[in-house]
Amino acid sequence: MSTLYEFAGGDESLHRLEELFYTKVLDDPVLRSVFPARQPSHVEHLTWFTAESFGGPDRFTTGLGFQYIIDVHRHLKITDEQRERFVALYLEAIDEAGLPNDDAFRAAVREHLEFGARVAQQNSHAESDDQLHPIREVPAWTWPRQSEN
């Protein structure tokens, strides 16, 4: 298995992960202002983004486009505490979802999370487009095992 997407178990595993994660953030007092209410399509969109970033189908790009994620984060004013809590809850959800307990996999996922959370935080404080993070497409996240196959 060469991609993070395949190693994680594909759409089924990632959807389970995103559902567990989304339930956690909705119930978390630190993240309540960022996630005030359940949005019907949020788990699906999270799954699409993670799947594409991990080497799976490009549904996020073709279905929503990267500008969508920029717009969602604009003006949220994400704090350091919220960013760190987001990452911590996601890592908990990975365990609960039963994703592989593989050091290289977990390290790659943590790097992806921390990068994405920092991009979202920067974009949440941007008052103008030139203050946005320069990334304008779903990042293609790789890991050491990708080159082994």
C-alpha positions in Angstrom: 0.0 0.0 0.0 1.7 3.1 -1.1 -0.6 6.0 -0.1 -1.7 7.2 3.3 -5.3 6.8 2.0 -4.8 3.1 1.2 -3.0 2.4 4.4 -5.7 4.2 6.5 -8.3 1.9 4.9 -9.8 4.2 2.3 -13.1 6.0 2.4 -14.8 3.8 5.0 -12.1 4.2 7.6 -11.7 7.9 6.9 -15.4 8.6 7.1 -15.5 6.7 10.5 -12.6 8.8 11.7 -14.2 12.1 10.6 -17.5 11.3 12.2 -15.8 10.5 15.5 -13.7 13.6 15.3 -16.6 15.9 14.4 -18.7 14.6 17.3 -15.7 15.4 19.6 -15.3 19.0 18.4 -19.0 19.7 18.6 -18.9 18.7 22.2 -15.7 20.4 23.1 -16.0 23.7 25.0 -12.7 25.0 23.6 -13.9 24.5 20.0 -17.5 25.5 20.5 -17.1 28.9 18.8 -15.3 27.3 15.8 -17.9 24.5 15.5 -21.1 25.9 16.9 -23.6 23.5 15.3 -23.6 20.3 13.3 -23.5 21.0 9.6 -25.1 18.1 7.5 -22.3 17.9 5.0 -19.3 18.6 7.2 -18.3 15.0 7.8 -18.5 14.3 4.1 -16.4 17.3 3.3 -13.8 16.4 5.9 -13.6 12.9 4.5 -13.2 14.2 0.9 -10.4 16.6 2.0 -8.5 14.0 4.1 -8.9 11.3 1.4 -7.6 13.7 -1.4 -4.7 14.9 0.8 -3.8 11.3 1.6 -3.6 10.3 -2.1 -7.2 9.2 -2.7 -9.9 10.6 -5.0 -9.9 14.3 -5.8 -13.6 14.9 -4.8 -12.8 17.9 -2.6 -11.1 19.8 -5.4 -13.6 18.8 -8.1 -16.7 19.1 -5.8 -15.9 22.1 -3.7 -12.6 23.7 -4.7 -9.9 24.9 -2.4 -11.4 28.4 -2.1 -14.2 26.8 -0.2 -11.9 25.8 2.7 -10.4 29.3 2.7 -13.8 30.9 2.9 -14.9 28.5 5.7 -12.0 29.5 7.9 -12.0 33.3 7.2 -12.8 35.4 10.2 -13.0 32.5 12.7 -10.0 34.0 14.6 -8.7 30.6 15.7 -6.6 30.8 18.8 -3.5 28.7 19.6 -5.5 26.8 22.2 -8.2 26.0 19.7 -5.6 24.9 17.1 -3.8 22.6 19.6 -7.1 21.2 20.8 -8.2 20.4 17.3 -5.1 18.4 16.7 -5.4 16.6 20.0 -9.0 15.6 19.4 -8.1 14.4 15.9 -5.3 12.2 17.3 -7.8 10.7 19.8 -10.3 10.0 17.1 -7.6 8.2 15.1 -7.2 5.7 17.9 -11.0 5.4 18.4 -11.5 4.8 14.7 -9.1 1.9 14.7 -6.7 3.4 12.1 -3.3 1.7 11.9 -1.1 2.0 14.9 2.0 2.4 12.8 4.7 5.0 13.8 5.4 6.3 10.3 1.7 6.5 9.5 0.9 8.3 12.7 3.9 10.7 12.2 2.7 11.6 8.7 -0.9 12.2 9.9 0.3 14.4 12.8 2.4 16.5 10.4 -0.6 16.8 8.1 -2.8 17.9 11.0 -0.4 20.4 12.4 0.3 21.9 9.0 -3.4 22.1 8.1 -4.3 23.6 11.5 -1.6 26.3 11.1 -2.9 27.1 7.6 -6.5 27.4 8.9 -5.4 29.5 11.8 -3.5 31.9 9.6 -6.4 32.1 7.2 -8.8 32.7 10.0 -7.0 35.9 11.0 -6.4 37.2 7.4 -8.0 40.6 6.9 -7.0 40.6 3.2 -6.1 38.1 0.6 -2.4 38.9 0.8 -2.5 37.8 4.5 -3.7 34.3 3.6 -1.4 31.3 3.6 -0.1 30.9 0.0 -1.4 27.3 -0.4 -4.3 27.2 -2.9 -4.8 23.5 -3.4 -5.3 20.4 -1.3 -1.8 19.4 -0.2 -0.7 15.9 -1.4 0.7 14.4 1.8 3.3 11.6 1.4 5.2 9.4 3.7 8.2 7.1 3.6 6.3 4.0 2.6 5.0 5.7 -0.6 8.4 5.3 -2.2 8.8 1.6 -1.1 6.2 0.3 -3.6 
